[in-house]
Amino acid sequence: MPDENKSYAFITDTEGYIYCYDSENEEIIYYTSPSDGSYPIQAVNC
């Protein structure tokens, strides 16, 4: 796995949102929608 991917983790909260957490900068840089598709998925590579 490339080194740049090591600091990222996918986190799913209780409402079904999925976050891409950047542990190096301690910030959430990505989210996607609940399973009903009510929000668009942002095209961010994690």
N, C-alpha and C positions, 0 to 999 in steps of 0.2 A: 504493500500500500504506500502511495506517495506520502512524503512527509507532510505536505500541506493539508492532508486530510485528517491528520492525527488529532487536531485540536477541536474537531467538530463532532457534535453528537445530536442525534434526533431525539426530541423530547415530545411526548404526546401528553397533553393535559386532560383533565376530566371531561372537558367539553368536546374533545376530538380534534382540537387544533394541534398541528405538528410544527414544532419550532426547530430551527437549526441553531444550536448554541455554540458560540465561539468562545471556548474556554480561555484562549490566550488574551482576548480583549474583554472578556466577561460581558458579552452582549449577545442578544438574540438578533440574528441577521436574516431570518427567513421564517415565514409561516405559510401554512396551507389551510385549506378549509375543513370544516366538519364534513362528515361523510355524506351529508345531504347536498353538498356542492353549492351552498349558498354564497360562498365567497370564492373569487378567482384564486387560482394557485399562482404564486409569484415564481417566475422562472429564474431561480438563483441556484447556482451549483454549490453544493456543500460537500 
